[in-house]
């Protein structure tokens, strides 16, 4: 239980942060113009991800999946930002 | 809908855990929060009648502004002001001195003082609502509680999902008391779910926005998030001083201009509430006026050049950018200050329903761990029963005691600081209730504290009448309906507490031995 919860808290947080980043940066126009909707969406998203962590069959799987998704989403966001494809 | 038994089991224990950790704090937040819906009326109720007939015109506001700007150079950088009739009848001004301390001034006390001019009572209840009265870390703690509350909502819905439609209108009174409480818990939870989702999200946001921005900035916004927040949250553009002297326009002009600008955008009932003035006396002086309109969700604001009245920017209902629309909706949905009185009463009732949800949740946790075949009960359940009674009923006692103190203290001890005295009445009262619940059998403590709550709540209209002569029938007759409604609301609450006390006494008389609610508790 605690191990799955920690998966929801730690990699779950980074995954939610990256998804919110994508949500703010991907639409056309500067990210500044939709930062508050993004910030508002963060907590419900994180709560959803946290609860999803309990649906994995084991804590190891929860950490693995959420961790991999977090790295992938953060990587995508950072490379888009570095390449200047989003602003 | 079918769910795997393991999923159901996991979410049941998740719901119990987050409920146990956050339930008590949420009870306090909802009880105090329901009252905070009426903070303006409570402020009026707690202000002596003589004080509220003070200076309250735009001319008085002008005089106040001139005096403050002349005698406090630091107020020229940034100054806030409320218009007459916003929160209280006279206008008020506030600014930070050179040490960063906020100072407040009113037409009767233009010299500035660190004590806010509003009555201390509504502010204390609001503090109880968003910090539990814990200084500094209380806000973050309540932010965390809001997140756990969100998890409790999701897990609660998941557990209840298979029977959601079937059980929605089932409320089964009868011999099985646990069934009845469970039904009540479920039906209130499901029917007020949208309200609770709103509060889990906005509550977390109001407490943790700054912390969240610090964390999200480097992760997803190239470290530029905090720097962008001023533009996203304020209406007035950030302008630096010109270092050229130029006089300000009069307040009445700004007031009229803001109404005119709102009118041009189709808002015919814009009511200016407060203003933010920066660089007063400089050619780049900027004023931002925030106000409300009956049909708009949340406040709107208008930024003007304070020396010429030229419009710099507007964020009015119907014409806001995404950032301001989100912010305005967040505030409005949390504070319930849109629409009319029906919305406020709905918030009050749903808030009280929420408090019941958390109280009944704790009772259900205790009941489902009851050992029916032996007198000895688990230590955890007994402790939980004591804490639930002490904290939940205790906070009702403490809040009522504070209301009574706010009326009687100026009368009994005219020279004490009200904010301090009320603070002590509230927190010492609460602590004593918790101690009492630790010493007595839980059922006896519950009965006694409920009677105490009923008596103190009954004293709210009595003390108000005795101290000010404004008995509720007189306030009613003179058109001060909100004052009368507080007194009448207190009477209704007192009746409710008395009814609960009698129900508790009935249960105690039956004295079932194998429960934590037996008159003599035995711990395993």
Interface residues (C-beta under 8 A of the other chain):
Chain A: X1 X14 X17 X18 X20 X21 X24 X25 X31 X32 X33 X34 X35 X36 X37 X39 X40 X42 X43 X44 X46 X47 X48 X50 X51 X54 X55 X74 X77 X81
Chain B: X7 X10 X11 X13 X14 X146 X147 X150 X151 X154 X155 X158 X197 X200 X201 X204 X205 X208 X209 X212 X213 X215 X216 X219 X220 X221 X222 X225 X228 X229 X231 X232 X233 X321 X322 X323 X324 X326 X327 X330
